[in-house]
Amino acid sequence: MKHIIFAITGAWLLNIVAQAQEFPPQFPIVPGFGGIYKIPKVQKNPDTTLTYRIVIDVTQGAEKSDEINPSLNNIARMLNLHGLGGVSKEKMEVVAVVHSLATPTVLANAAYQEKFGCDNPNDKLIQALSDAGVKLFVCGQSLLARGFYPQPLHSDITVSISALTIQTEYQQKGYALLKF
């Protein structure tokens, strides 16, 4: 019986490895982050004639201080999915506002090291998102309330008076609101 279970488990693992080789992660807009997969015979791709205006409410933090923020990585995934679907980086107008439990994500590496005892694992991801054209804000209210003001921040982060004002401003400008 054990041999059958091992054989089935081995076949299952080989299938996973084969699929991983056949469908490697893609990074068309944000290199190295937010890997997505090309789906054969997809029946619906994003409309490449549209300009996608999106404001993202980033509130979730990572479970551990040495892990990248899954919400920021999800922004990279969203961009890469649109890119894989044929939408150019120039047709993606994305704004992200970080607050709540995600606030420490945007600390400069030295400040992050002092607070958490490790390098900020989000440094390269924040840089990659900025390079992809994402405008990144942090809520000043969250910085102050969570004890991070006036700590140095990643150089690609802009302090806003609040997350609420970023969200309402960009929604008034026609941006769709996503929450990560």
N, C-alpha and C positions, 0 to 999 in steps of 0.2 A: 504494500500500500504506500509506504514511504517513497518507493521508486516512482510510482505513478504521480504522486504529488510533486516530487522534484522535477519530473519530466514535464509536467504541465506548467509548473512555475518557470522552468527554463525556456520552454517554447513561448510563453507569454513575454518574458524579458527579451528574447530575441526579436519578437514582433515589435516591441517598443523601440528597440535599438534600430531596427530596419525603418520604422516610421520616422524616427528622429533624423536618420540620414536622408530619407526621401523628402522630408518637410523640415529643413533647417530653419531656425528663426531668421526673420528678415528685419532690417533696420533702415528703411528707405529715407527717413527724415531725421531721426535722432540716432546717430551711430552708437551702438553699444548699450542702449537702454530701450526698454519697452519692446522687446522682441515679439514679433507676431508671425503668423504662419500663412503662407499662400495656400488657398483652398482651391483645388482643381474644380473646374466646371462651375464656378460661382455664378449665380444667376442674377445677383444685384450688387453693383458697386456704387460708391458715392457718385453723385452728379458732379462731373468735373467742370461744369460751367458755372457752378456756384462759388462764391467766396464764403468760407465758413468762419463766422464770427462767434467765438465761444468765450464765456467767462466761467472760470472754474473755481468753486468754493472748496478749498483744501483744508480739511479739519482733522484728518486722521494722522496720527503719528505712527512711527514704526514700533513694533513690539519690544525691540531691543535697541539700545543706543548705537550699536555697531552695525545696524542694518539700514539699508536705504529706505526712504519713506515710500511705501507702496502707492500712495496717492500721486506723488510726483512721477513715479515710474508709470502709473496709469495714464498720465498726461502724455508721456512719451509713446505709450502704446496707442493712444487715440490718434496722435499725429502719424505714427507709422502705419496704422490701419488705413487712414485716409490716403497716405502716400502710396501704399500698396494698391489701393483702389484707383490710382491714377490722378489724385489731386496733388498739385504741386505745392511746395512749401509756401510759395508766394500767395496762394489762395487760402492759407490758414492764418487767421488773425485770432490769436489765443492770448488770453489774459488769465493769470492765476493769482488768487489772493490766499495767502497762508495765514491761518490763525488757529485758535483753540489748541488741541493736543499736537498739532503739526508745527507750532511756533518754533521750537528749538531747531528744527530742520534747517533754518536759514542762517544760523549763527556762523560767523567766520570760524575757520578751523581752530585757531588758537583759543577762542572763547569756548568752542565746543569741547576741546581737549580739557580745558580747565573745569568745565562743568561735568563732563561725562567720562573723562579719563581715556578717551580714544579719539582718533581722527574723525572728522565729520564725514560719514560715508556718502553724504549727499552732494559734496562739493562738485564732483565731475558731472553728476546728473543735472545739477542746477546750471552749470556751465553749458552742457549739451542742450538743455531746453532753451536757454538764452540764445545760443548760437542758431537754434532752429526758429528763432523769432518770437518765442513766448515772452510776454511782459510779465515779470514776477514782482508781486507786491507782498508785503507782510503788514498785518494789522498792528498799528501803533498801540491800540488799546490792549491787545493780547501781549505784546512785548512788555508793556508796563505791568499789567496784571499778573503775568507769570514770572516776573523778576528778571527779564532779559534786557530791559532798557536801562542804560544806554550801551549795552554790549555791542562790539563790532559785528557786523553782518557780512555775509557773502557779498562780494562786490557787484553781483548782478541782481541784487534785491533792492527794491525801493520801498521805503516806509510810507504807508498811507495813514491817514487819520484813523481809518477803521476799515474792516472788511465789509461792513454794511454799506459804506459809501461807495466803495469800488463796485460792489455787486449792483447797487441801484443805478449808478452812473452808466455802467456798461450795458445793463439791460435796457435803459432808456435809449441807448445808442443802437439797439437792435441785436445785441449779443444774446445767444442762447445760454441759459444757466445750467451748468452741470455741477454735481456735488460728488467729490471723491473723498 
